[in-house]
């Protein structure tokens, strides 16, 4: 084939653990794979340099001869059917050759491997699938495949990943039940329906079976729906997802066989989808990170994201470490963040076209563009989109907060970096105030500044002789509450009646405590400068302690 080629380590990062396992040899990051060749020892065609040699008929005993032939032809790697138990001679032969020996995982097909390798080498994963076909269907059109399967089975189907997210669906969904319609509209099985399936052990049966399973009429919210026939989709021993058919009863033997065959084709599409999503996500993340970093790569990244010379604002989203549940099989906080980042990216691309979002470290950043007349309103527009996102995707988004930076007139590197810093500071301020989930920088600017001042004070050793620190030390040693007394008085702007009522203390008792606080702290309560210093110290302490 005449592909563009791909680095061997990149191929292994995408297919390792699913289709391929490294057995022997060392992967050199400089090695580029340019071809996929089926091994034919007696064939006339010479082995081209940079090829991955697929030895479908070879076993462990053939390894020395295969390695010798592959090395002579300049191959990059050799693949045999696994599992492989190498003796010392075979392992030495591999290591001396400079090649990498790979094993096709148990249960995976050579056809799946060939399709995915050629897809990677063709460089068609991002934006260039064109007319590439997988088992006769366009590689990027899983919906065409879903419609074909639905037509064969004469029933509406969905193709779902392991998290019950809908990847594709066929027509005729209106013939199914309310839960299926909710699934299609929300692009995911409703949480209550998935929990009901988990409690009934449906997924345990599904993933343990090599054949379709019948799921009897589900009772969701007390309403009977159509039964389902479900078929797991596998690559080797790994479950990639499943096909769900809404039917009035079990499938007959002929249609059941069709569904088994269909699952093999769907596996190719899900594998390619996984590779494509991973590559696209990484490219997007690299561009967004470069655009926001104000480094030498920023201008080119901004151009490639089509944001140059446009007003923009930066949005930052994070998920708290406590957002993920401890339920077996539940997503970790990082997995939840990845899914939420993908969902936010899709949402923004619909409501504010031209937006781009990606996960950078443990924060998802979105660059939201506008047009020249609405520059001032852009943060409000982004805030509205963020609130709408949280409202529409409320399930599983507990602990998600979004901060929005200032709008900048032009998406230059310095401007973008400034808006990103605003978004980061807004995010930090929100994390200190549980309950509020979305804010613009202008709304939390004072809180953010107090956090910055607190950082500065800590870096400088703090206010060593600050009145609040002195009172806090006295309170801890004497069991008093003089800090609370002074705080209430300052918050009430010197109104003793209001301050004493807030602490449920008699005004005379409050006045006595206030005088004691002033004496111990050495503070003149009539001096506005002293009052301001005490208020600033209190505010920085509050900002650090939610």
Steps between C-alpha positions, in 0.01 A plus 500: 500500500608861448418657836660789680637283778480514879751461780512151645470625859191701401339192346566300816356777718172473306474124445702365792286312751209475257645319198877487553735402780875565506685170548868570433730766362517872570276760338710776347309834485682580174359196316226586250265233365414550134333175396301197614599170338349153536788253528531266203833316532485366144370819339697690237441853632789638706424628850508880499692690772290635785233231470312323776514132408185304594581130537157340529624145452816510711549376854762543772726240337512701178617820665875480418432444128229767489720752679790430263278553196343818646836650598643433155208690345529797737172437680410707807307234693365147480158387623409139586186360655519507881554386759870445434736314732853578378802286576843656547605452140192668358527795739868545416421494128244777542723720714800460269292591195392841628137411420200498730302179536129554561217258576145529370288472814287195566171509309589799282481458124771569244241692297441741789873557537555559126216753479617698803867497397419620150271767640783631718757487222272677257495801732124516456401506863460877525285667246609283210298181509366579157385182328674260738280194546479253787323179400324689222383799707654849515742501795361821642133409460393270779141611445499341154616179662232528772231549235624196309490282811156635592372417152634144523340444838187699416524686830644826640851461641760700686876452506638593843838511670573335835368803685162481321579809292329478162748498211244442225135407455277381219171638375157393624577597859145631536388135490685434828408617851544818700832392648647439153382842382662661807816303424519627143418861587752507785760289311528283812290247687319690780670450833196341664469246217871410516479453876198272454698291249798482735282386790347231279846371404446574131855619432653205681302263275573706189877515544523131590311381191632439148144510368214749522309511826129569544404763756135463594259793519667766714289692749636853499315747723211254513445504122552179303723536195605276216738215581856525372743264333857603575825384342847580636753643253853371557855539380675192630405453863420870548142623486477821298128559523170341407209496255148537644196393300149601610276204414168351610663163570816288458667491160476191284815297423557671163480855637703403804775381265474830310549690824810295589650578158400866529685528830826408322454785254402741776822404681703640209312827515528528879872431484548764236273737694713448810823563311352802324364654818828447684708655222261790445480568874879506532550729200232738626647499852848578365369792293292645783788466748738670256252778423454582868866475602623831348806318361661493156254233381194706595450702176500191278265314738259795500503505120434125478208537742361776272486750785746763378373861502173403672374617840506209743455404862649200677292261708653261754322194637608266779353206691556456871677183620182403688280512189565137400318233699652197669251266331679205331542579131420869552729750325795655681512878533739518201275279286204717599697809405590350159135420426382837624765674289382315189139589582588867554692508172200363313257735677703813426553399137121502461400810699806715416647375169875535474559423867774251578547312828758252624632345818836646604624333817215490748310795349287515187555828319261635239578792274170665411500739203266787426457773241627857531168660606438256789846503659374655826212252520716195424563393863125517570435295187756242611352496850152436358637213291674353808183516710302340219761223479473423872121505479479268200764258625426507872535123553845419630625861493503560874821677594550666159583873507563740210685831509494752215775754433475849358429560133795610289470682169744282310609141554867590522726291724526764774123565497413131515744442784345789693148363456623155603650640820166665573318170444746315727455757777121484462515122524704522819258750652205273419671204665519706820126567490305173486157533344583738217595319179541763225642852519668768292826650620333838549261339751770350724785744438521613864505140625771416247706801605471399866626152414794660318574721800483195725756329276725804522471513877586132535798541270616789716442312825156644570403800709733415788353760739153526349223571752287206385785255541567633850133463595485151349801395712335647812167326425671165456680533834208637704188353345362841402343622176649844455567448127128436447419814701726726297384339175133561578573865591694563178237325287229716663699819426536577871131451590516331840130413516507326163831327574393374845171372357687303232688317780197482732692689770377784725625838370681580825677162495590562138649844580713350775631226266570756230708712740694188607563414134635850433725487808647155424553581132638847577256640248342847494146436375465867405791480255362425149836366384508249786142396430578448133808288580294282736222459241753406233659241726158353582396486136816320390447244776140447388603465136739218591242320715171412322 
